[in-house]
């Protein structure tokens, strides 16, 4: 009677499965790390940039922002990370203890999707959907809640688009005994009630934005009573709510340096996992709204590229919100009410209100300054995809790999399909790695809209783009 034995292949660490005759009867699908192998430090790419980044500017003085300027908004321990040029920053033990609930996350080989595409590609993906809220967002939410707690803060205020960040911070605040208030983009609040219920289950106060409880929200509603909201609007409300309370601070789920820093645990784990099986990607991909999940996977590989490795790193975004592919690199505010510093980034203008597409997490008008700098320096590249193409890819993924992706993640999957088709046409073998940033189990209304034919192809009209960019006319140039 046949039975399974585990043997190590000579020179490699993956496990292969054999029957009693020594015949290989199963191909490896997942690569795991033990908790003891989890990275103990975050990686800060600022230390390796070949050219320096432009600094954030104070909108009143036009001079670079200093730590004291950020103190009313963030705790000083996170501000220190925001401005750090150290290459490696230790992860505190209490943060590691919480991350171990789901980390290290598995690296998968998408063998069934490869068969569907019938192309000379190997496709690996980092499954960040295994966290309790179902996305990559807790990687920084846990860290931010911890640092605020030890600084003496009692309440955090934040914004959320599709709800992944809001639910992650709600959970993290509960872990460390903090109160949490989330301003959720109104269109997502209405379309994604289960995200809202997740936040409430973890004890957070979830408010549709724009709202009547802040001056910024009231001003928007006076001018646009039926506004669907935007991340820029929700950020304005969250910052106003935080700075008006001495026991509160603001928490951001993307864009800023310290947020991207916390997410690098994804790419650092992936490098260890690929090393275990003796592989390395030709292409690294991920979807990008503000940039956190894409940066989390790609920044450790961007370091390799800076030091000579031949690798393509591709960020994907919607054609309805083409920040990196059609926006200029400019100084702009991170929010609608112009309460943030001026950030050097690719932008569509802080007044930009995206079309109410379902992939709410990719509806931000700007892009992380670190990623914007890497794009400007041609270390990474960007690609825009239409939602019909992305949902088609997501459906095909679900029907082959089983896991239903978040609508945001579908943008990365659609780009993987493009790369596979290109490899087939060129007759070249390629290894692709992408970040499967979260599951879509609570986004099924978006799939219903697609399957019932309600979603339409949409590309931002040029006249709307130019009108939105009027808001940054006359601003300093990076």
C-alpha positions as CSV (number, residue, x, y, z in Angstrom):
1,X,0.0,0.0,0.0
2,X,1.4,3.3,-1.0
3,X,2.1,5.9,1.6
4,X,3.6,9.4,1.7
5,X,7.1,10.2,2.8
6,X,8.8,13.6,2.9
7,X,12.3,13.9,1.6
8,X,14.6,16.9,1.1
9,X,15.9,17.5,-2.4
10,X,19.7,17.7,-2.5
11,X,20.8,21.3,-2.2
12,X,17.3,22.7,-1.7
13,X,15.0,23.2,1.2
14,X,11.5,22.6,-0.2
15,X,9.7,19.3,0.6
16,X,8.7,16.9,-2.1
17,X,6.3,14.0,-1.7
18,X,7.2,10.5,-2.7
19,X,5.4,7.1,-2.6
20,X,7.1,3.9,-1.3
21,X,8.9,3.4,-4.6
22,X,10.6,6.8,-4.3
23,X,8.5,8.3,-7.1
24,X,7.6,12.0,-6.9
25,X,3.8,12.0,-6.8
26,X,3.0,15.6,-5.8
27,X,4.3,19.0,-6.9
28,X,4.9,21.7,-4.3
29,X,2.2,24.5,-4.2
30,X,3.1,26.4,-1.0
31,X,6.3,27.6,0.6
32,X,6.2,28.2,4.3
33,X,8.5,29.9,6.8
34,X,8.6,29.0,10.4
35,X,7.7,31.8,12.9
36,X,11.4,31.8,13.9
37,X,12.3,32.7,10.3
38,X,10.0,35.7,10.2
39,X,12.0,39.0,9.5
40,X,12.9,40.8,12.7
41,X,13.6,44.1,11.0
42,X,11.8,46.3,8.4
43,X,13.6,47.5,5.3
44,X,13.9,51.3,4.6
45,X,14.7,51.8,0.9
46,X,15.6,55.5,1.6
47,X,19.0,54.3,2.6
48,X,19.6,52.8,-0.9
49,X,18.1,55.4,-3.2
50,X,20.6,56.4,-5.9
51,X,19.2,60.0,-5.8
52,X,17.6,61.8,-2.9
53,X,13.9,62.4,-2.6
54,X,12.4,65.8,-2.7
55,X,11.2,66.8,0.9
56,X,7.6,67.4,1.9
57,X,7.0,71.1,2.2
58,X,5.1,73.2,4.7
59,X,2.3,74.9,2.7
60,X,2.6,78.1,4.7
61,X,6.3,78.6,4.5
62,X,7.3,76.6,1.5
63,X,10.1,75.1,3.5
64,X,10.8,71.4,4.2
65,X,8.6,70.0,7.0
66,X,10.3,69.1,10.3
67,X,9.3,66.6,13.0
68,X,7.7,69.3,15.1
69,X,5.3,70.2,12.2
70,X,4.0,66.6,12.3
71,X,3.7,66.2,16.1
72,X,0.0,67.3,16.3
73,X,-0.9,64.5,13.8
74,X,1.4,61.6,14.6
75,X,3.3,60.3,17.7
76,X,6.9,61.2,17.7
77,X,8.1,57.5,17.6
78,X,6.4,57.1,14.2
79,X,7.6,60.5,13.0
80,X,11.2,59.3,13.7
81,X,10.5,56.4,11.3
82,X,9.0,58.7,8.7
83,X,12.2,60.7,8.5
84,X,14.7,57.9,9.1
85,X,17.5,57.1,6.7
86,X,18.5,54.0,8.5
87,X,18.4,50.9,6.3
88,X,17.0,48.5,8.9
89,X,14.6,49.2,11.8
90,X,13.9,46.7,14.5
91,X,10.4,45.3,14.8
92,X,9.3,45.5,18.5
93,X,8.5,42.2,20.2
94,X,4.9,43.1,21.0
95,X,4.3,43.8,17.3
96,X,5.9,40.5,16.3
97,X,3.7,38.7,18.8
98,X,0.6,40.0,17.1
99,X,1.9,39.5,13.6
100,X,2.6,35.8,14.4
101,X,-1.2,35.3,14.4
102,X,-1.0,35.1,10.6
103,X,2.6,35.7,9.6
104,X,4.7,34.5,7.9
105,X,2.2,34.4,5.1
106,X,2.5,31.5,2.6
107,X,4.0,31.9,-0.9
108,X,1.9,30.0,-3.5
109,X,2.7,28.7,-6.9
110,X,-0.4,29.3,-9.1
111,X,-0.1,26.1,-11.1
112,X,-3.8,25.9,-12.1
113,X,-3.8,29.5,-13.4
114,X,-0.6,28.7,-15.3
115,X,-2.4,25.8,-17.0
116,X,-5.2,28.1,-18.0
117,X,-2.8,30.7,-19.5
118,X,-0.8,28.0,-21.3
119,X,2.3,30.2,-21.4
120,X,6.0,29.6,-20.5
121,X,5.6,31.3,-17.1
122,X,5.9,30.4,-13.4
123,X,3.5,32.4,-11.3
124,X,4.1,32.9,-7.6
125,X,2.0,35.0,-5.3
126,X,2.2,36.1,-1.7
127,X,-1.1,35.4,0.0
128,X,-1.9,38.3,2.3
129,X,-5.5,37.3,2.5
130,X,-4.7,35.0,5.4
131,X,-4.8,37.9,8.0
132,X,-7.9,38.2,10.2
133,X,-9.3,41.2,8.2
134,X,-8.3,39.4,5.0
135,X,-5.7,41.8,3.5
136,X,-2.1,43.1,3.9
137,X,-3.3,46.2,5.9
138,X,-2.7,44.8,9.4
139,X,1.0,44.7,8.8
140,X,1.1,48.4,9.5
141,X,-2.1,48.7,11.5
142,X,-0.6,46.6,14.3
143,X,2.6,48.6,14.3
144,X,0.9,51.9,14.3
145,X,-1.5,51.0,17.1
146,X,1.5,49.8,19.2
147,X,3.5,52.9,18.7
148,X,0.6,55.1,19.6
149,X,-0.2,53.1,22.7
150,X,3.3,53.3,24.1
151,X,3.3,57.1,23.3
152,X,0.2,57.5,25.5
153,X,-2.4,58.0,22.9
154,X,-5.9,56.8,23.7
155,X,-7.8,57.1,20.4
156,X,-6.9,56.9,16.7
157,X,-8.8,58.5,13.8
158,X,-8.4,57.4,10.2
159,X,-10.0,57.1,6.8
160,X,-10.7,54.1,4.6
161,X,-11.8,53.5,1.0
162,X,-12.9,50.0,0.4
163,X,-12.7,49.2,4.1
164,X,-9.6,47.0,4.3
165,X,-7.6,49.6,6.1
166,X,-10.4,50.6,8.4
167,X,-11.1,47.0,9.4
168,X,-7.4,46.4,10.0
169,X,-6.9,49.4,12.2
170,X,-10.1,48.6,14.1
171,X,-8.7,45.2,14.9
172,X,-5.3,46.5,15.8
173,X,-6.8,49.2,18.2
174,X,-8.8,46.5,19.9
175,X,-5.6,44.5,20.4
176,X,-3.8,47.4,22.2
177,X,-6.8,48.9,24.0
178,X,-7.3,52.0,21.9
179,X,-10.5,53.6,20.7
180,X,-10.9,53.9,16.9
181,X,-12.9,56.2,14.6
182,X,-13.0,55.5,10.9
183,X,-14.3,57.9,8.2
184,X,-15.3,55.6,5.3
185,X,-15.7,56.9,1.7
186,X,-19.5,57.1,1.3
187,X,-19.8,55.1,-1.9
188,X,-17.9,52.3,-0.3
189,X,-19.8,52.6,3.0
190,X,-23.0,52.0,1.0
191,X,-21.6,49.3,-1.4
192,X,-19.7,47.4,1.2
193,X,-21.8,47.0,4.4
194,X,-19.8,44.0,5.6
195,X,-16.6,45.9,5.8
196,X,-18.4,48.4,8.0
197,X,-19.8,45.6,10.2
198,X,-16.3,44.2,10.6
199,X,-15.1,47.5,12.0
200,X,-18.1,47.7,14.3
201,X,-17.4,44.1,15.5
202,X,-13.9,45.1,16.4
203,X,-15.3,48.1,18.3
204,X,-14.7,51.0,16.0
205,X,-17.0,53.9,15.2
206,X,-17.5,53.9,11.4
207,X,-18.8,57.1,9.8
208,X,-19.7,57.7,6.1
209,X,-17.6,60.5,4.5
210,X,-18.3,63.3,3.8
211,X,-20.1,63.7,7.1
212,X,-21.7,66.5,9.3
213,X,-19.4,66.0,12.3
214,X,-16.4,67.9,10.9
215,X,-16.0,71.3,9.3
216,X,-14.3,69.8,6.3
217,X,-17.2,67.4,5.8
218,X,-19.9,70.0,6.2
219,X,-18.2,72.3,3.7
220,X,-18.1,69.5,1.1
221,X,-21.8,68.6,1.7
222,X,-22.9,72.3,1.3
223,X,-21.3,72.4,-2.1
224,X,-21.9,68.8,-3.2
225,X,-24.9,67.3,-1.2
226,X,-24.8,64.0,-3.1
227,X,-21.0,63.6,-3.1
228,X,-19.9,60.0,-3.2
229,X,-16.9,60.9,-1.2
230,X,-13.2,60.3,-1.9
231,X,-10.1,59.3,0.1
232,X,-8.9,62.9,0.0
233,X,-12.2,64.0,1.7
234,X,-12.1,61.2,4.3
235,X,-8.4,62.0,5.1
236,X,-9.4,65.7,5.7
237,X,-12.1,64.7,8.1
238,X,-9.9,62.2,10.0
239,X,-7.1,64.7,10.4
240,X,-9.5,67.4,11.7
241,X,-11.0,64.9,14.1
242,X,-7.6,63.9,15.4
243,X,-5.9,67.2,15.9
244,X,-8.9,68.5,17.8
245,X,-8.4,66.0,20.6
246,X,-5.1,66.0,22.7
247,X,-5.6,62.3,23.4
248,X,-6.0,61.3,19.7
249,X,-3.7,61.0,16.7
250,X,-4.3,60.4,13.1
251,X,-3.3,57.0,11.4
252,X,-2.8,56.5,7.7
253,X,-2.9,53.2,5.9
254,X,-0.8,54.0,2.9
255,X,1.3,56.7,1.1
256,X,3.7,57.7,4.0
257,X,7.2,56.4,4.4
258,X,6.6,54.6,7.8
259,X,3.6,52.8,6.4
260,X,5.5,51.4,3.4
261,X,8.3,50.5,5.9
262,X,6.0,48.3,7.9
263,X,4.8,46.5,4.8
264,X,8.2,45.4,3.7
265,X,7.9,42.3,5.8
266,X,5.9,40.9,2.8
267,X,8.8,41.2,0.3
268,X,11.4,40.2,2.9
269,X,9.5,37.0,3.6
270,X,9.0,36.4,-0.2
271,X,12.8,36.6,-0.8
272,X,13.4,34.0,1.9
273,X,10.7,31.7,0.5
274,X,12.0,32.0,-3.0
275,X,15.5,31.3,-1.8
276,X,14.2,28.1,-0.2
277,X,13.2,26.8,-3.7
278,X,16.1,28.3,-5.6
279,X,14.1,30.7,-7.6
280,X,14.0,34.5,-8.3
281,X,11.4,36.5,-10.2
282,X,11.9,38.2,-13.6
283,X,8.9,40.4,-12.8
284,X,7.4,41.7,-9.5
285,X,3.9,43.1,-9.7
286,X,1.1,44.5,-7.4
287,X,-1.8,46.8,-7.5
288,X,-1.4,50.4,-6.2
289,X,-3.9,52.9,-4.8
290,X,-1.7,54.8,-2.3
291,X,1.0,52.2,-2.7
292,X,1.3,50.2,0.5
293,X,0.8,46.6,-0.7
294,X,2.8,47.1,-3.8
295,X,5.6,48.7,-1.9
296,X,5.5,46.0,0.7
297,X,6.3,43.4,-1.9
298,X,8.5,45.3,-4.3
299,X,10.8,47.5,-2.2
300,X,13.2,44.7,-1.1
301,X,13.4,43.7,-4.8
302,X,13.8,47.3,-5.8
303,X,16.9,47.3,-3.6
304,X,18.2,44.3,-5.6
305,X,17.5,46.2,-8.8
306,X,19.3,49.3,-7.6
307,X,22.3,47.1,-6.9
308,X,22.4,45.6,-10.4
309,X,19.8,42.8,-10.5
310,X,17.9,42.5,-13.8
311,X,14.2,42.6,-12.8
312,X,11.0,44.4,-13.9
313,X,8.8,45.9,-11.1
314,X,5.3,46.9,-12.2
315,X,2.6,48.8,-10.4
316,X,-1.0,48.5,-11.6
317,X,-3.8,51.0,-11.3
318,X,-7.3,51.6,-12.7
319,X,-7.9,53.5,-15.9
320,X,-10.5,55.5,-14.0
321,X,-7.8,56.8,-11.5
322,X,-4.6,56.8,-13.5
323,X,-2.4,58.6,-11.0
324,X,1.0,57.1,-12.1
325,X,0.3,56.7,-15.8
326,X,-1.3,60.0,-16.6
327,X,-0.8,62.3,-13.6
328,X,2.2,64.7,-13.4
329,X,5.0,64.4,-10.8
330,X,4.2,67.5,-8.7
331,X,3.8,68.9,-5.2
332,X,0.2,68.4,-4.0
333,X,-1.8,68.0,-0.8
334,X,-2.6,64.6,0.4
335,X,-6.2,65.5,1.2
336,X,-9.1,67.6,-0.2
337,X,-9.1,70.2,2.6
338,X,-5.4,70.9,2.1
339,X,-4.4,70.1,5.7
340,X,-1.4,67.9,5.0
341,X,2.1,69.0,3.9
342,X,2.8,69.3,0.2
343,X,4.0,65.9,-0.9
344,X,6.2,65.3,-4.0
345,X,4.2,62.6,-5.8
346,X,2.3,61.7,-9.0
347,X,-1.1,63.2,-8.6
348,X,-4.4,63.9,-10.3
349,X,-5.0,66.9,-8.1
350,X,-6.4,67.0,-4.6
351,X,-9.8,68.0,-5.9
352,X,-10.1,64.9,-8.0
353,X,-13.1,62.8,-7.3
354,X,-12.8,59.3,-8.9
355,X,-15.7,57.6,-10.7
356,X,-17.5,55.3,-8.2
357,X,-15.8,52.1,-9.3
358,X,-15.9,49.1,-7.0
359,X,-12.2,48.8,-6.5
360,X,-12.4,51.5,-3.8
361,X,-8.9,51.0,-2.5
362,X,-7.4,52.2,-5.8
363,X,-9.3,55.5,-5.9
364,X,-6.7,57.9,-4.3
365,X,-5.6,61.0,-6.2
366,X,-2.0,60.7,-5.3
367,X,0.8,58.1,-4.8
368,X,3.3,57.4,-2.1
369,X,6.3,59.7,-2.5
370,X,8.8,56.8,-2.3
371,X,7.0,55.0,-5.2
372,X,6.7,58.3,-7.1
373,X,10.4,58.8,-6.8
374,X,11.2,55.3,-7.9
375,X,8.8,55.7,-10.9
376,X,10.4,59.0,-11.8
377,X,13.8,57.4,-11.7
378,X,12.6,54.5,-13.8
379,X,13.3,51.9,-11.2
380,X,9.7,50.8,-11.3
381,X,7.0,51.2,-14.0
382,X,3.3,51.6,-14.0
383,X,0.3,50.3,-16.0
384,X,-3.4,51.2,-16.0
385,X,-6.1,48.5,-16.6
386,X,-9.8,48.7,-17.2
387,X,-12.2,47.2,-14.6
388,X,-13.8,44.8,-17.2
389,X,-10.3,43.3,-17.9
390,X,-9.5,43.1,-14.2
391,X,-12.7,41.4,-13.2
392,X,-12.4,39.0,-16.0
393,X,-9.0,38.1,-14.7
394,X,-10.3,37.8,-11.2
395,X,-13.1,35.4,-12.2
396,X,-10.7,33.2,-14.1
397,X,-8.4,33.2,-11.1
398,X,-11.3,32.1,-8.8
399,X,-12.3,29.4,-11.2
400,X,-8.8,27.9,-11.3
401,X,-7.0,28.8,-8.0
402,X,-10.2,28.8,-5.9
403,X,-9.5,32.0,-3.9
404,X,-11.8,34.9,-4.7
405,X,-9.5,38.0,-5.0
406,X,-10.4,41.5,-3.8
407,X,-11.3,43.8,-6.7
408,X,-8.1,45.7,-6.1
409,X,-6.0,42.5,-6.4
410,X,-7.6,41.8,-9.7
411,X,-5.6,44.6,-11.2
412,X,-2.4,42.8,-10.5
413,X,-3.8,39.5,-11.8
414,X,-4.9,41.1,-15.0
415,X,-1.3,42.4,-15.5
416,X,0.0,38.9,-14.8
417,X,-2.2,37.7,-17.7
418,X,-0.7,40.4,-19.9
419,X,2.8,39.3,-19.0
420,X,2.0,35.7,-19.6
421,X,0.6,36.5,-23.1
422,X,3.7,38.5,-23.9
423,X,6.0,35.6,-22.8
424,X,4.0,33.3,-25.0
425,X,4.3,35.6,-28.0
426,X,8.0,36.0,-27.4
427,X,8.6,32.4,-26.6
428,X,10.5,33.4,-23.5
429,X,10.3,31.7,-20.1
430,X,9.5,34.1,-17.2
431,X,9.0,33.9,-13.5
432,X,6.4,36.3,-12.1
433,X,5.8,37.2,-8.5
434,X,2.8,39.3,-7.4
435,X,1.1,40.3,-4.2
436,X,-2.3,38.7,-3.7
437,X,-3.2,41.6,-1.4
438,X,-6.5,40.4,-0.1
439,X,-9.6,38.2,-0.6
440,X,-12.9,39.4,-2.0
441,X,-15.3,37.5,0.2
442,X,-16.9,40.7,1.5
443,X,-16.7,42.4,-2.0
444,X,-19.1,40.0,-3.7
445,X,-21.5,42.9,-4.6
446,X,-18.8,44.0,-7.0
447,X,-18.7,40.6,-8.5
448,X,-22.4,40.6,-8.8
449,X,-22.3,43.9,-10.7
450,X,-19.7,42.4,-13.1
451,X,-21.5,39.1,-13.6
452,X,-24.8,40.8,-14.2
453,X,-23.3,43.2,-16.8
454,X,-23.7,46.4,-14.8
455,X,-20.0,47.3,-14.8
456,X,-18.8,49.3,-17.8
457,X,-15.5,50.0,-19.3
458,X,-14.3,53.4,-18.1
459,X,-11.3,55.6,-18.8
460,X,-10.9,59.0,-17.2
461,X,-11.7,61.7,-19.8
462,X,-8.8,64.0,-20.5
463,X,-11.0,67.1,-19.9
464,X,-11.8,65.9,-16.4
465,X,-8.1,65.2,-15.7
466,X,-7.1,68.7,-16.8
467,X,-9.9,70.3,-14.7
468,X,-8.7,68.4,-11.6
469,X,-5.1,69.4,-12.2
470,X,-6.1,73.1,-12.0
471,X,-6.0,72.7,-8.3
472,X,-2.2,72.4,-8.2
473,X,-1.5,75.2,-10.7
474,X,1.1,77.6,-9.1
475,X,2.4,75.0,-6.6
476,X,6.2,74.5,-6.1
477,X,7.8,72.0,-8.5
478,X,9.8,69.1,-7.1
